[in-house]
Amino acid sequence: FNRSTKKSPQGFNIHEINTVLAEDIFFKGVLRFKGSLMINGKFEGDIDAEEGHLYIGKNATVTARIKASIVSNMGLIEGDVETSKRFELYTGSRIDGDVITPDLKIEPGSKLNGNCTTIKEEIIPKIN
């Protein structure tokens, strides 16, 4: 058993995730982190992870303004997202909000309800 190569159904290495907020967790406030974090429960507030990778699990609901390097969504996001590298929507996921990102991945069966702007990585404006 090689822990470093175990993959999720979405293809990412699940052992690369530093912190997990479990399905029974409800967190409200401001969340700041570096590295990687997966939300499997509910979150309301602001997420600031300019140097982080945010994973949103398939049963998660995140009502927030999100700023991160990479966001991989398998659940529900209600709010605007700004990434400096990539935004990913996996099958069955949904976002109700605007997205600013230099790279966008959308799988069939996902929903983006909002505006999406794809621009060069070095000129990403701030979401108000």
C-alpha positions in Angstrom: 0.0 0.0 0.0 1.6 3.2 -1.2 0.0 6.2 0.6 1.6 8.7 -1.7 -0.3 7.5 -4.8 -3.9 6.9 -3.4 -6.2 8.8 -5.7 -9.7 10.1 -5.2 -12.4 9.5 -7.9 -11.6 13.0 -9.2 -8.0 12.0 -9.7 -6.2 14.0 -7.0 -3.9 12.5 -4.4 -6.0 12.4 -1.1 -2.8 12.3 1.0 -1.8 15.7 -0.2 -4.6 17.3 1.8 -3.2 18.7 5.0 -6.5 19.4 6.9 -10.0 18.2 6.7 -13.2 19.8 8.2 -15.4 16.8 8.6 -19.1 16.5 7.5 -20.3 17.1 11.0 -18.5 20.5 11.3 -20.2 23.9 10.8 -17.7 26.7 10.8 -18.6 30.4 10.6 -16.1 33.2 10.3 -12.8 33.9 8.5 -10.6 31.0 7.4 -7.0 31.5 6.5 -4.6 28.8 5.5 -1.6 27.8 3.4 -1.2 24.3 2.0 -4.3 22.3 1.4 -7.7 22.0 3.1 -10.8 20.0 2.4 -14.3 21.1 3.6 -16.8 18.3 3.9 -19.2 20.1 6.2 -20.7 23.6 6.1 -18.8 26.9 6.1 -20.0 30.5 6.1 -17.8 33.5 5.9 -14.6 34.4 4.0 -11.8 32.1 2.9 -8.3 33.5 2.3 -5.8 31.0 1.0 -3.8 32.8 -1.6 -1.1 30.2 -1.3 -3.5 27.3 -0.7 -5.5 24.6 -2.5 -9.2 24.4 -1.3 -11.1 21.2 -1.8 -14.9 21.3 -1.4 -16.3 17.8 -0.8 -19.4 16.4 -2.6 -21.6 16.9 0.5 -20.2 20.3 1.5 -22.0 23.6 1.4 -19.7 26.7 1.4 -21.3 30.1 1.6 -18.3 32.4 1.2 -16.2 34.8 -0.7 -13.2 32.6 -1.6 -9.7 33.6 -2.6 -7.2 30.7 -3.2 -4.5 29.5 -5.5 -6.6 26.5 -6.6 -10.2 25.6 -5.8 -11.5 22.1 -6.6 -15.3 22.0 -6.1 -17.3 18.7 -5.8 -20.1 20.3 -3.7 -21.9 23.6 -3.5 -20.4 27.1 -3.4 -22.6 30.1 -2.8 -20.4 33.2 -3.4 -17.7 34.6 -5.5 -14.4 32.8 -6.2 -11.0 34.2 -7.2 -8.1 31.9 -7.9 -4.6 32.7 -9.0 -4.0 29.3 -10.7 -7.1 27.2 -11.4 -10.8 26.6 -10.6 -12.3 23.1 -11.0 -15.9 22.1 -11.1 -16.4 18.3 -10.9 -19.5 16.3 -11.9 -22.4 17.0 -9.6 -20.9 20.3 -8.2 -22.5 23.7 -8.4 -21.4 27.3 -7.9 -23.8 30.2 -7.5 -21.5 33.2 -7.9 -18.9 34.8 -10.1 -15.5 33.3 -10.9 -12.2 35.0 -11.8 -9.4 32.5 -12.7 -6.7 32.1 -15.3 -7.6 28.4 -15.8 -11.0 26.7 -15.7 -11.9 23.0 -15.6 -15.6 22.1 -15.9 -16.8 18.5 -16.0 -20.1 17.5 -17.6 -22.9 17.5 -15.0 -21.6 20.5 -13.1 -23.3 23.9 -12.9 -21.9 27.4 -13.0 -24.5 30.0 -12.2 -22.7 33.3 -12.5 -20.2 35.2 -14.6 -16.8 33.7 -15.3 -13.8 35.7 -16.3 -10.6 33.9 -17.4 -7.5 36.1 -17.5 -3.8 35.9 -17.3 -2.4 34.8 -14.0 -0.4 37.9 -13.3 -3.3 40.4 -13.8 -6.1 39.0 -11.6 -8.1 41.9 -10.1 -9.6 41.8 -6.6 -13.2 40.7 -6.1 -15.1 43.3 -4.0 
